[in-house]
Structures are given as C-alpha cells and as structure tokens.
Amino acid sequence: MSGSRASIRYARAVLQQANDANNANVVFDDMQSVHATIQASKELQMVLSSPVITAGDKQNALLAIFEHQSDATKSLIKVLVENKRTRLLDDVSTNYIDLYNEAQGVKIAQVTTAVALTDELSEKVLAKIKELTGSDKVTIESIIDESIIGGFILRIGDLQYNASISNNLARIKREFSKSI
C-alpha cells in the first residue's frame, strides 16, 4: 500500500461501499482512469495540492474532468473536497486498485528491464510468474530502468529475483574485492 493511513482508509471505505453496491469492478476501472489522469498531468497534481485554489473550484474541476465516472467516484471526490483532502485522490485511487486486486486474488508482478518488454518476452515472463505463484490471475507492471544495463528484475510482493547485468557486475566486483 502506498500513501498515508488516511488514503488507505478512504480506499477501504470506497471498496466496501462499491462491494455493497455490487459495482466494485466499475469503480476499479474508474480508479485506474483517475490514477492515470493524475499521473499524466503535472497541472492537475498542482491543482490538487494547491492551498490557493478554493475547494469549490477544485471540486468543479475534478467533477468536470471525471464527468463520465461512476457516482461512487464522484462521491469520493466530493468527500475529499469537503474534508480538504483532495491531494490524497491519487493515493486513494492507487490503494483502491491494490485492495481490489488483493481481494480478487490478482498478483501484481513488477518487471524492471533496461528496454521495453516485447510481446513475446512478456508472455514468457507471465508464464514464469504463473508457475512461481501458482496463480492464473497475474498482472505485469513493466518498469524501464536503463541503469540495470540488461537482464531483468522481477518483484512479486516480497519476493524479488534480480537477473540484471548491473547486479551481476556488482556481485563479481564484490567477489573480486574479497580475493584481493
């Protein structure tokens, strides 16, 4: 879980409400859209955290931006505005996604590579993850980090497998330093 305890509490409350209304999957789609929109816009991030912009203006802007979202998402926006917590919207959406995936038994695998994964490699990684976790519900989150030079780093929850070239070079350097 990322963010503050408050954002986790809001996310749990929204998930509980969505489960009660039997539309948790709709809100899940909304939260993915909210997260992607906020991450893609530095201006929106500044608006959410700005003490200069009034709560009413923030609410009007957010409801206009997310006008096609569900009533549960619009209700969350209104509650965050009322409680002067609009800066938490991105964290709440991220935590909702995590909680929803956890409830559905979906495993999130972060794959860090030096270059973008090809479809073929992505399929191989997905098969290996399914083999390791025993779960058919696996989602790959691809991260590009050129500093690993090559290879990959696979992280599933607390489990990490580092097959990067930079890690291998560091290991060789440590072993070489010990032998001198």
C-alpha angles and dihedrals in degrees: 000000000000131000132024130330088252092059090049091051091050091048092050091049092050091047091049091049091046092049090050090051090044093235103104091127092054091050088046089059089047092051091050089052093046092050094047092047094050093045091050095052123062088181092058090048089054092048092051093053099035116116089196097063112080122242090243092054091048091050093048091049094047094046089050093048093046098035093131094054125104124275089252091059092046089049090052090052091051092049092049090049093048091050093045090241102121091127087068095061095098093046091047091052092048092048091047090053090050094047093046092049090047091051091049092049092244115156116214115212119193112207115191116196136165091238134024117287116253118226091250093051091044090056091050092049090048091052091049092049091050089050092050097044100033088224127123090198102080129146122194119218108195120209123185116212115166091193091076086067094207143340118051147268116223120198124182111173106303094345117097130181114189114197096155123135091231090056091049091049091049090050091050090048091052092049091047091050091052093053095053 
